Amino acid sequence: MSRSLREVVFVDGVRTPFGKAGPKGIYAETRADDLVVRVIRELLRRNPALPADRVDEVAIAATTQIGDQGLTLGRTAALLAGLPKSVPGYSIDRMCAGAMTAVTTTASGIAFGAYDVAIAGGVEHMGRHPMGEGADPNPRFFSEKLVDESALVMGSTAENLHDRFPHLTKERADAFALASQQKYAKAVANGQIGPELVTVATRSAEHGWGVATVDEPPRPGTTLEQLATLKTPFRPHGHVTAGNAAGLNDGATGCLLAAEDVAQELGLDIGMRLVGYGFVGVEPEVMGVGPVPSTERALSRTGLTIDDIGLFELNEAFAVQVLAFLDHFGIADDDERVNPWGGAIAVGHPLASSGVRLMTQLSRQFAEHPDVRYGLTAMCVGLGMGATVIWENPNWEGDK
């Protein structure tokens, strides 16, 4: 039998405010699965035209899948969120690109005709579950020198990137980090960041009940002078600091994906249209370079070039990793198309959830920019990978 693929659209995306991981963070005593539940319920609340029983799949990513991030999170969160018991779900893990992979996997199912509507997202509660908790790396990795020993320490892989590209100086990384903080603060002040947030009730044995309404990690008063004095914990006299890298964070994201004809039938908004994607492996000890080949693959598979991309949402795991991407493609450090609302250095990076934050922001930027046809979301991934997804703006008004 012959079959045709369907167009897949990003309908809507939401996220919890991001918190700082640790005993003083806003979510210190809040369960990870409850963050996901809040996101799923908010997606349904904001899209009342979607009957809950039309959701065909719930894919939720987490990097550390134990405790309240274990137990087939997509299914348990769907049940806890009150979706009909007929709605299935599953967990997914591709380190930092977990939510991004939840999107590409379910979107592929929609394109193929297996699903009409899916919820995809991710969560990471790094306060409860530090990266690598409970992991047992095979000793052959090091005994047979399959990977460099620095490969399992993300900050060390960023230092390795500075070694590989000496022109990417600490000064450039600090300047990029400062701009991220400033752009984020401006986007919040302009009301561009905020509408996608869902409030979360929080609990603290010491302080009682609270409500999380804004992101906790940003440091709006940051200066270059302060950044210059920060310690370099991964190497003496190194380059990577707490100021030019994303922090350790807690948070959850989620989005609604649908076949374009189904979205139109139900009267759902269309935020953006999926064009293509690419995942690529690189040497684990320089995992930050991953988005370069993954973007090249996504561009070649879709017949586009880097010049066709009018907006970039790049995950700022480390400033140096974004700079390596920009340098490769001949894009200036301060190009207005890149992370116009700041990035993870300011807002945080709860590992598996971040991909859908990038997509949600790109979708909202598309609405502001009918002059832009294509946008790109990309991130580096632990253990040496890159992930890139290319989207089309449904509001594009054609070449003027």
Protein Blocks (a to p, Z undefined) as FASTA:
>chain_A
ZZdddddddfbdcddddddedjkbmklmacfklmmmmmmmmmmmmmmmlcfklpgbdcdd
dfblghjlgghlllmmmmmnopafklgcddddehjlmmmmmmmmmmmmmmnopambdcdd
ddddfklmgghihiacdfklmmnomacfklmmmklmmmmmmmmmmmlcfklmmmmmmmmm
mmmmmmmmnomgojlpccdddddfklopaddfbdfkbcfkbcfklmmmpccfkbghilbd
fklcccddddddddddddfklmmmnopacfbdcfbdcdddddfklmmlmmmmmmmmmmmm
nopafklpmbdcdddfbfklmmmmmmmnopafklckgoklopfklnopafklmmmmmmmm
mmmmmmmmmmbmbdcdddddehiiadddddddfkbgbjZZ
